[in-house]
Amino acid sequence: MSQNDKAASRRDFLKLASVSAPAAAAAIAVPGAKAEAQAAAVDDGKMQDTAHTRAFYETARF
């Protein structure tokens, strides 16, 4: 009978661990203060001049 109790307690532990770990991660990930929204980028139909696009043009052989 002690083996059944031990197996049941392991199962209970794993059930609890599988439910509580994501809940703990979600509680930590929720920030206390709201972040400010960034200004919207101007969409004039052209590519934005950013470091990313400059790197693309440098690696592309035009």
DOGU-666973 format. One record per residue: x, y, z of N, C-alpha, C in turn. Coordinates in nm, 4 decimals, padded with zeros to 6 digits, always signed. Example, Ala and Ser with C-alpha at 12.3 -4.5 7.8 and 13.67 -1.06 7.14 Angstrom:
! DOGU-666973
{n_x:+01.3190 | n_y:-00.5690 | n_z:+00.7800 | ca_x:+01.2300 | ca_y:-00.4500 | ca_z:+00.7800 | c_x:+01.3200 | c_y:-00.3300 | c_z:+00.7800}
{n_x:+01.2850 | n_y:-00.2250 | n_z:+00.7080 | ca_x:+01.3670 | ca_y:-00.1060 | ca_z:+00.7140 | c_x:+01.2900 | c_y:+00.0030 | c_z:+00.7870}
END
This chain:
! DOGU-666973
{n_x:+00.0818 | n_y:-00.1180 | n_z:+00.0000 | ca_x:+00.0000 | ca_y:+00.0000 | ca_z:+00.0000 | c_x:+00.0869 | c_y:+00.1254 | c_z:+00.0000}
{n_x:+00.2055 | n_y:+00.1201 | n_z:+00.0573 | ca_x:+00.2908 | ca_y:+00.2381 | ca_z:+00.0613 | c_x:+00.3400 | c_y:+00.2745 | c_z:-00.0788}
{n_x:+00.3565 | n_y:+00.1762 | n_z:-00.1679 | ca_x:+00.3968 | ca_y:+00.2080 | ca_z:-00.3046 | c_x:+00.2870 | c_y:+00.2862 | c_z:-00.3767}
{n_x:+00.1628 | n_y:+00.2510 | n_z:-00.3557 | ca_x:+00.0530 | ca_y:+00.3239 | ca_z:-00.4190 | c_x:+00.0457 | c_y:+00.4669 | c_z:-00.3670}
{n_x:+00.0664 | n_y:+00.4845 | n_z:-00.2387 | ca_x:+00.0649 | ca_y:+00.6191 | ca_z:-00.1830 | c_x:+00.1802 | c_y:+00.7021 | c_z:-00.2392}
{n_x:+00.2964 | n_y:+00.6391 | n_z:-00.2536 | ca_x:+00.4128 | ca_y:+00.7090 | ca_z:-00.3067 | c_x:+00.3885 | c_y:+00.7472 | c_z:-00.4529}
{n_x:+00.3316 | n_y:+00.6544 | n_z:-00.5319 | ca_x:+00.3039 | ca_y:+00.6827 | ca_z:-00.6727 | c_x:+00.1989 | c_y:+00.7922 | c_z:-00.6852}
{n_x:+00.0991 | n_y:+00.7874 | n_z:-00.6002 | ca_x:-00.0049 | ca_y:+00.8900 | ca_z:-00.6053 | c_x:+00.0526 | c_y:+01.0260 | c_z:-00.5672}
{n_x:+00.1402 | n_y:+01.0298 | n_z:-00.4707 | ca_x:+00.1973 | ca_y:+01.1580 | ca_z:-00.4316 | c_x:+00.2883 | c_y:+01.2133 | c_z:-00.5411}
{n_x:+00.3566 | n_y:+01.1275 | n_z:-00.6143 | ca_x:+00.4380 | ca_y:+01.1748 | ca_z:-00.7264 | c_x:+00.3487 | c_y:+01.2341 | c_z:-00.8344}
{n_x:+00.2392 | n_y:+01.1648 | n_z:-00.8635 | ca_x:+00.1462 | ca_y:+01.2151 | ca_z:-00.9638 | c_x:+00.0888 | c_y:+01.3499 | c_z:-00.9220}
{n_x:+00.0527 | n_y:+01.3594 | n_z:-00.7966 | ca_x:-00.0022 | ca_y:+01.4852 | ca_z:-00.7471 | c_x:+00.1010 | c_y:+01.5973 | c_z:-00.7564}
{n_x:+00.2255 | n_y:+01.5639 | n_z:-00.7237 | ca_x:+00.3315 | ca_y:+01.6638 | ca_z:-00.7324 | c_x:+00.3507 | c_y:+01.7107 | c_z:-00.8766}
{n_x:+00.3533 | n_y:+01.6169 | n_z:-00.9712 | ca_x:+00.3736 | ca_y:+01.6544 | ca_z:-01.1104 | c_x:+00.2563 | c_y:+01.7353 | c_z:-01.1645}
{n_x:+00.1353 | n_y:+01.7022 | n_z:-01.1220 | ca_x:+00.0192 | ca_y:+01.7811 | ca_z:-01.1639 | c_x:+00.0312 | c_y:+01.9235 | c_z:-01.1114}
{n_x:+00.0653 | n_y:+01.9346 | n_z:-00.9859 | ca_x:+00.0783 | ca_y:+02.0663 | ca_z:-00.9251 | c_x:+00.1925 | c_y:+02.1451 | c_z:-00.9886}
{n_x:+00.3035 | n_y:+02.0794 | n_z:-01.0154 | ca_x:+00.4186 | ca_y:+02.1468 | ca_z:-01.0748 | c_x:+00.3879 | c_y:+02.1942 | c_z:-01.2161}
{n_x:+00.3125 | n_y:+02.1148 | n_z:-01.2916 | ca_x:+00.2822 | ca_y:+02.1541 | ca_z:-01.4292 | c_x:+00.1857 | c_y:+02.2713 | c_z:-01.4346}
{n_x:+00.1046 | n_y:+02.2887 | n_z:-01.3322 | ca_x:+00.0095 | ca_y:+02.3996 | ca_z:-01.3297 | c_x:+00.0711 | c_y:+02.5236 | c_z:-01.2664}
{n_x:+00.1496 | n_y:+02.5061 | n_z:-01.1633 | ca_x:+00.2003 | ca_y:+02.6214 | ca_z:-01.0896 | c_x:+00.3180 | c_y:+02.6903 | c_z:-01.1582}
{n_x:+00.3990 | n_y:+02.6188 | n_z:-01.2343 | ca_x:+00.5148 | ca_y:+02.6809 | ca_z:-01.2985 | c_x:+00.4738 | c_y:+02.7876 | c_z:-01.4006}
{n_x:+00.3816 | n_y:+02.7597 | n_z:-01.4924 | ca_x:+00.3405 | ca_y:+02.8668 | ca_z:-01.5845 | c_x:+00.2714 | c_y:+02.9832 | c_z:-01.5133}
{n_x:+00.1974 | n_y:+02.9538 | n_z:-01.4085 | ca_x:+00.1307 | ca_y:+03.0611 | ca_z:-01.3343 | c_x:+00.2336 | c_y:+03.1513 | c_z:-01.2669}
{n_x:+00.3389 | n_y:+03.0933 | n_z:-01.2142 | ca_x:+00.4440 | ca_y:+03.1727 | ca_z:-01.1506 | c_x:+00.5179 | c_y:+03.2564 | c_z:-01.2547}
{n_x:+00.5433 | n_y:+03.1986 | n_z:-01.3711 | ca_x:+00.6111 | ca_y:+03.2735 | ca_z:-01.4770 | c_x:+00.5242 | c_y:+03.3889 | c_z:-01.5254}
{n_x:+00.3953 | n_y:+03.3673 | n_z:-01.5346 | ca_x:+00.3048 | ca_y:+03.4741 | ca_z:-01.5778 | c_x:+00.2981 | c_y:+03.5848 | c_z:-01.4737}
{n_x:+00.3021 | n_y:+03.5495 | n_z:-01.3480 | ca_x:+00.2969 | ca_y:+03.6502 | ca_z:-01.2422 | c_x:+00.4226 | c_y:+03.7365 | c_z:-01.2421}
{n_x:+00.5357 | n_y:+03.6774 | n_z:-01.2744 | ca_x:+00.6610 | ca_y:+03.7525 | ca_z:-01.2788 | c_x:+00.6668 | c_y:+03.8392 | c_z:-01.4039}
{n_x:+00.6116 | n_y:+03.7900 | n_z:-01.5152 | ca_x:+00.6214 | ca_y:+03.8610 | ca_z:-01.6425 | c_x:+00.5310 | c_y:+03.9826 | c_z:-01.6500}
{n_x:+00.4300 | n_y:+03.9916 | n_z:-01.5660 | ca_x:+00.3378 | ca_y:+04.1045 | ca_z:-01.5702 | c_x:+00.4070 | c_y:+04.2263 | c_z:-01.5101}
{n_x:+00.4265 | n_y:+04.3310 | n_z:-01.5903 | ca_x:+00.4947 | ca_y:+04.4496 | ca_z:-01.5380 | c_x:+00.4026 | c_y:+04.5312 | c_z:-01.4488}
{n_x:+00.4624 | n_y:+04.6056 | n_z:-01.3576 | ca_x:+00.3837 | ca_y:+04.6884 | ca_z:-01.2672 | c_x:+00.3361 | c_y:+04.8172 | c_z:-01.3319}
{n_x:+00.4158 | n_y:+04.8748 | n_z:-01.4206 | ca_x:+00.3796 | ca_y:+05.0013 | ca_z:-01.4840 | c_x:+00.3557 | c_y:+04.9790 | c_z:-01.6330}
{n_x:+00.2685 | n_y:+05.0580 | n_z:-01.6881 | ca_x:+00.2392 | ca_y:+05.0473 | ca_z:-01.8309 | c_x:+00.3482 | c_y:+05.1185 | c_z:-01.9102}
{n_x:+00.3825 | n_y:+05.0626 | n_z:-02.0243 | ca_x:+00.4831 | ca_y:+05.1227 | ca_z:-02.1112 | c_x:+00.4182 | c_y:+05.2284 | c_z:-02.1990}
{n_x:+00.4930 | n_y:+05.3294 | n_z:-02.2301 | ca_x:+00.4435 | ca_y:+05.4344 | ca_z:-02.3178 | c_x:+00.4479 | c_y:+05.3859 | c_z:-02.4621}
{n_x:+00.3506 | n_y:+05.4237 | n_z:-02.5400 | ca_x:+00.3463 | ca_y:+05.3861 | ca_z:-02.6807 | c_x:+00.4451 | c_y:+05.4710 | c_z:-02.7595}
{n_x:+00.5097 | n_y:+05.4087 | n_z:-02.8568 | ca_x:+00.6020 | ca_y:+05.4821 | ca_z:-02.9422 | c_x:+00.5238 | c_y:+05.5526 | c_z:-03.0519}
{n_x:+00.5819 | n_y:+05.6569 | n_z:-03.1040 | ca_x:+00.5178 | ca_y:+05.7289 | ca_z:-03.2133 | c_x:+00.5142 | c_y:+05.6403 | c_z:-03.3371}
{n_x:+00.4069 | n_y:+05.6483 | n_z:-03.4114 | ca_x:+00.3923 | ca_y:+05.5666 | ca_z:-03.5313 | c_x:+00.4905 | c_y:+05.6134 | c_z:-03.6379}
{n_x:+00.5471 | n_y:+05.5180 | n_z:-03.7093 | ca_x:+00.6411 | ca_y:+05.5501 | ca_z:-03.8154 | c_x:+00.5649 | c_y:+05.6058 | c_z:-03.9355}
{n_x:+00.6287 | n_y:+05.6959 | n_z:-04.0073 | ca_x:+00.5672 | ca_y:+05.7550 | ca_z:-04.1254 | c_x:+00.5713 | c_y:+05.6522 | c_z:-04.2373}
{n_x:+00.4564 | n_y:+05.6225 | n_z:-04.2958 | ca_x:+00.4491 | ca_y:+05.5242 | ca_z:-04.4033 | c_x:+00.4209 | c_y:+05.5974 | c_z:-04.5340}
{n_x:+00.5277 | n_y:+05.6381 | n_z:-04.6018 | ca_x:+00.5105 | ca_y:+05.7106 | ca_z:-04.7273 | c_x:+00.5348 | c_y:+05.6211 | c_z:-04.8480}
{n_x:+00.5373 | n_y:+05.4909 | n_z:-04.8283 | ca_x:+00.5557 | ca_y:+05.3980 | ca_z:-04.9388 | c_x:+00.7011 | c_y:+05.3667 | c_z:-04.9682}
{n_x:+00.7921 | n_y:+05.4312 | n_z:-04.9005 | ca_x:+00.9345 | ca_y:+05.4071 | ca_z:-04.9211 | c_x:+00.9899 | c_y:+05.3292 | c_z:-04.8033}
{n_x:+01.1066 | n_y:+05.2683 | n_z:-04.8264 | ca_x:+01.1721 | ca_y:+05.1983 | ca_z:-04.7162 | c_x:+01.2281 | c_y:+05.3011 | c_z:-04.6191}
{n_x:+01.2193 | n_y:+05.2710 | n_z:-04.4917 | ca_x:+01.2740 | ca_y:+05.3587 | ca_z:-04.3890 | c_x:+01.4262 | c_y:+05.3496 | c_z:-04.3920}
{n_x:+01.4932 | n_y:+05.4597 | n_z:-04.3670 | ca_x:+01.6388 | ca_y:+05.4615 | ca_z:-04.3612 | c_x:+01.6810 | c_y:+05.4240 | c_z:-04.2197}
{n_x:+01.7060 | n_y:+05.2954 | n_z:-04.1993 | ca_x:+01.7466 | ca_y:+05.2458 | ca_z:-04.0686 | c_x:+01.8776 | c_y:+05.1707 | c_z:-04.0820}
{n_x:+01.9345 | n_y:+05.1346 | n_z:-03.9694 | ca_x:+02.0588 | ca_y:+05.0571 | ca_z:-03.9706 | c_x:+02.0365 | c_y:+04.9224 | c_z:-04.0383}
{n_x:+01.9172 | n_y:+04.8678 | n_z:-04.0223 | ca_x:+01.8865 | ca_y:+04.7385 | ca_z:-04.0827 | c_x:+01.8857 | c_y:+04.7483 | c_z:-04.2355}
{n_x:+01.8223 | n_y:+04.8514 | n_z:-04.2896 | ca_x:+01.8178 | ca_y:+04.8648 | ca_z:-04.4351 | c_x:+01.9546 | c_y:+04.9029 | c_z:-04.4908}
{n_x:+02.0311 | n_y:+04.9806 | n_z:-04.4171 | ca_x:+02.1667 | ca_y:+05.0133 | ca_z:-04.4622 | c_x:+02.2529 | c_y:+04.8880 | c_z:-04.4696}
{n_x:+02.2408 | n_y:+04.8017 | n_z:-04.3697 | ca_x:+02.3170 | ca_y:+04.6769 | ca_z:-04.3707 | c_x:+02.2750 | c_y:+04.5897 | c_z:-04.4881}
{n_x:+02.1458 | n_y:+04.5901 | n_z:-04.5213 | ca_x:+02.0983 | ca_y:+04.5122 | ca_z:-04.6356 | c_x:+02.1614 | c_y:+04.5631 | c_z:-04.7642}
{n_x:+02.1596 | n_y:+04.6939 | n_z:-04.7840 | ca_x:+02.2160 | ca_y:+04.7501 | ca_z:-04.9061 | c_x:+02.3667 | c_y:+04.7292 | c_z:-04.9135}
{n_x:+02.4346 | n_y:+04.7281 | n_z:-04.8001 | ca_x:+02.5789 | ca_y:+04.7045 | ca_z:-04.8009 | c_x:+02.6113 | c_y:+04.5605 | c_z:-04.8379}
{n_x:+02.5288 | n_y:+04.4665 | n_z:-04.7947 | ca_x:+02.5557 | ca_y:+04.3261 | ca_z:-04.8252 | c_x:+02.5055 | c_y:+04.2869 | c_z:-04.9629}
{n_x:+02.4047 | n_y:+04.3564 | n_z:-05.0140 | ca_x:+02.3542 | ca_y:+04.3276 | ca_z:-05.1482 | c_x:+02.4479 | c_y:+04.3940 | c_z:-05.2486}
{n_x:+02.4774 | n_y:+04.3260 | n_z:-05.3547 | ca_x:+02.5722 | ca_y:+04.3790 | ca_z:-05.4542 | c_x:+02.4949 | c_y:+04.4460 | c_z:-05.5673}
{n_x:+02.4575 | n_y:+04.5721 | n_z:-05.5458 | ca_x:+02.3869 | ca_y:+04.6470 | ca_z:-05.6505 | c_x:+02.4845 | c_y:+04.7310 | c_z:-05.7269}
END
